[in-house]
Amino acid sequence: MSVYTTTIRWRRRSDEVFTDNRYSRVHTWDFDGGLSVRASSSPEVVPLPFSDPEAIDPEEAFIGAISSCHMLWFLSLAAKKRFRVELYEDAARGIMEKDEAGKPAITKVTLHPKVLFGGPKRPDEKSLAALHHQAHELCFIANSVKTEIVVE
């Protein structure tokens, strides 16, 4: 068993009433390794000026976690097969809509990985697809959510 921690911190500003629902959603995520990230609600969910479009929002983080987990497994599997990866880039995209119960949810995440290989040994299309399939199967985050995840 592994345990992971993140501390989320938010504080009401002195000029905010709060009970009028007009308060900043900006907060920080402090990770166990010492990194602190500025976070906020998405401006799609809570309008400006109560959100910060430059901060990470939970929806972006969710999509990023799925993409990052997939990439890390892909890199590990490629290395074991002796394929040298030079670059991996993924413009992941999530869609929020109402789920079967009528609740807003990120119902689909589509990964668009672009992988550049170097060296003499490179995967063919079938091997590349198999690496992505296996990475998806092993990804802890993908195994933890009900969202449909597609690799294109």
C-alpha positions as a printed NumPy array, in Angstrom:
array([[  0.   ,   0.   ,   0.   ],
       [  1.163,   3.529,  -0.782],
       [ -0.104,   6.773,   0.717],
       [  0.055,  10.149,  -1.041],
       [ -0.637,  13.536,   0.497],
       [ -1.476,  17.007,  -0.715],
       [ -2.392,  19.941,   1.494],
       [ -4.947,  22.383,   0.094],
       [ -4.94 ,  25.893,   1.587],
       [ -7.468,  28.696,   1.149],
       [ -7.988,  31.795,   3.285],
       [-10.701,  34.423,   3.141],
       [ -9.347,  37.837,   2.237],
       [-10.047,  40.568,   4.757],
       [-12.087,  42.589,   2.26 ],
       [-14.395,  39.65 ,   1.422],
       [-17.727,  39.084,   3.163],
       [-17.82 ,  35.43 ,   2.01 ],
       [-21.481,  34.817,   2.874],
       [-22.469,  36.856,  -0.192],
       [-20.727,  34.214,  -2.335],
       [-18.39 ,  36.871,  -3.755],
       [-14.998,  35.555,  -2.695],
       [-11.83 ,  34.448,  -4.416],
       [-11.493,  30.76 ,  -5.189],
       [ -7.696,  31.071,  -5.476],
       [ -5.866,  28.643,  -3.206],
       [ -2.667,  26.57 ,  -3.118],
       [ -1.874,  22.913,  -3.449],
       [  1.158,  21.997,  -1.359],
       [  2.694,  18.663,  -2.274],
       [  4.784,  16.445,  -0.013],
       [  7.936,  17.112,  -2.067],
       [  7.763,  20.836,  -1.339],
       [  6.156,  22.097,  -4.555],
       [  3.376,  24.641,  -4.135],
       [  0.967,  25.25 ,  -7.012],
       [ -1.468,  28.137,  -7.394],
       [ -4.938,  26.746,  -8.01 ],
       [ -8.416,  28.114,  -8.562],
       [-11.836,  27.151,  -9.739],
       [-12.148,  27.182, -13.502],
       [-13.528,  30.416, -14.98 ],
       [-15.924,  28.06 , -16.82 ],
       [-17.39 ,  27.154, -13.422],
       [-16.965,  30.322, -11.348],
       [-16.76 ,  33.598, -13.312],
       [-14.029,  36.205, -13.097],
       [-12.924,  37.905, -10.906],
       [-13.548,  35.102,  -8.415],
       [-11.439,  32.612, -10.415],
       [ -7.922,  32.922, -11.759],
       [ -7.528,  31.694, -15.357],
       [ -3.735,  31.552, -14.914],
       [ -3.967,  29.076, -12.022],
       [ -4.483,  25.358, -12.428],
       [ -8.047,  24.226, -11.875],
       [ -9.219,  20.779, -10.687],
       [-10.532,  19.85 , -14.124],
       [ -7.167,  20.596, -15.799],
       [ -5.362,  18.728, -13.035],
       [ -7.605,  15.705, -13.501],
       [ -6.881,  15.584, -17.231],
       [ -3.181,  16.241, -16.596],
       [ -2.993,  13.41 , -14.054],
       [ -4.483,  10.949, -16.541],
       [ -2.141,  12.084, -19.321],
       [  0.929,  12.097, -17.078],
       [  0.209,   8.632, -15.691],
       [ -0.257,   7.235, -19.2  ],
       [  2.988,   8.859, -20.367],
       [  5.016,   7.542, -17.43 ],
       [  3.833,   3.98 , -18.064],
       [  4.426,   4.37 , -21.808],
       [  8.014,   5.548, -21.225],
       [  8.693,   2.659, -18.846],
       [  7.32 ,   0.1  , -21.286],
       [  9.201,   1.607, -24.243],
       [ 12.475,   1.538, -22.296],
       [ 11.942,  -2.134, -21.408],
       [ 11.436,  -2.881, -25.116],
       [ 14.663,  -0.945, -25.876],
       [ 12.862,   1.767, -27.854],
       [ 14.59 ,   5.092, -27.198],
       [ 12.029,   7.871, -26.739],
       [ 13.371,  11.324, -27.573],
       [ 10.179,  13.297, -27.032],
       [  6.684,  12.63 , -25.768],
       [  3.978,  15.278, -26.048],
       [  0.274,  14.974, -25.376],
       [ -2.371,  17.639, -25.985],
       [ -4.94 ,  15.895, -23.782],
       [ -8.541,  17.084, -23.881],
       [-11.386,  16.501, -21.449],
       [-15.093,  17.016, -21.981],
       [-17.387,  18.033, -19.147],
       [-21.052,  17.318, -19.616],
       [-23.871,  15.75 , -17.663],
       [-23.441,  12.062, -16.887],
       [-26.16 ,   9.374, -16.863],
       [-27.404,  10.68 , -13.5  ],
       [-27.637,  14.24 , -14.852],
       [-24.637,  15.437, -12.823],
       [-21.785,  17.474, -14.34 ],
       [-18.769,  15.228, -14.853],
       [-15.712,  14.928, -17.035],
       [-17.118,  12.092, -19.072],
       [-14.357,  11.65 , -21.611],
       [-10.642,  12.328, -21.771],
       [ -8.89 ,  11.946, -25.101],
       [ -5.127,  11.644, -25.169],
       [ -3.27 ,  12.705, -28.31 ],
       [  0.263,  11.448, -27.677],
       [  2.955,  12.277, -30.19 ],
       [  6.103,  10.255, -29.633],
       [  9.446,  10.79 , -31.299],
       [ 11.798,   7.81 , -31.246],
       [ 15.542,   7.805, -31.856],
       [ 18.158,   5.146, -32.296],
       [ 18.131,   2.073, -34.487],
       [ 15.211,   0.23 , -32.858],
       [ 11.795,   1.808, -33.42 ],
       [  8.302,   0.382, -32.969],
       [  6.043,  -0.285, -35.921],
       [  2.407,   0.912, -35.784],
       [  1.191,  -2.342, -34.201],
       [  3.876,  -2.255, -31.491],
       [  3.188,   1.428, -30.824],
       [ -0.534,   0.75 , -30.396],
       [  0.287,  -2.165, -28.073],
       [  2.525,   0.077, -25.923],
       [ -0.278,   2.632, -25.568],
       [ -2.824,  -0.082, -24.776],
       [ -0.598,  -1.607, -22.097],
       [  0.195,   1.842, -20.635],
       [ -3.538,   2.514, -20.364],
       [ -4.14 ,  -0.829, -18.666],
       [ -1.38 ,  -0.173, -16.108],
       [ -2.173,   3.491, -15.388],
       [ -3.236,   3.863, -11.746],
       [ -5.266,   6.973, -12.464],
       [ -7.145,   5.438, -15.408],
       [ -7.904,   2.443, -13.189],
       [ -9.308,   4.795, -10.541],
       [-11.895,   6.715, -12.556],
       [-15.098,   5.947, -14.44 ],
       [-14.389,   8.511, -17.174],
       [-13.948,   7.101, -20.652],
       [-10.307,   7.512, -21.687],
       [ -9.37 ,   7.281, -25.366],
       [ -5.875,   7.255, -26.862],
       [ -5.756,   8.56 , -30.433]])
